[in-house]
Amino acid sequence: MAIVYSNLGSARKPFYSDKGNVFTGYATYTCSSTAAGTSIYMVPLPKGAVVTDTFITHDAMGTSVTLAQGTTSDSTHYRAATSASSAAVKVSGNANLPEELSDDTWFVVTVGGAAATGTIKACVTYVMP
């Protein structure tokens, strides 16, 4: 299983907020025949963050391509793999939210089914108590 990083890179840079303790992490990644099984590390999330929402938008990524939303330890934590053959916006809709993170992690999008081509944009909103 391959790991690639979004436009944010592999450094765990903090996000800054002018809204008090509410933060939004936003990242993009452009797939170019990105293999099924690849984990795309999109947004770093700090220990103690209370994740309130996650969503992705994506292009039509190719026939049989699926995308899952999760973390470094659970690739489907926020949303199970769903078809990405047509352009869409996918909100997590997960019963796990809101949740406080017990460790540093990443918001991860995992490619499945077939090689993916197109752009993925991710947004994660969280609160630092």
Helices and strands as residue ranges (DSSP letters): E 3-5, E 22-34, E 39-45, E 50-58, E 66-71, E 79-83, E 88-91, E 99-100, E 105-112, E 116-127
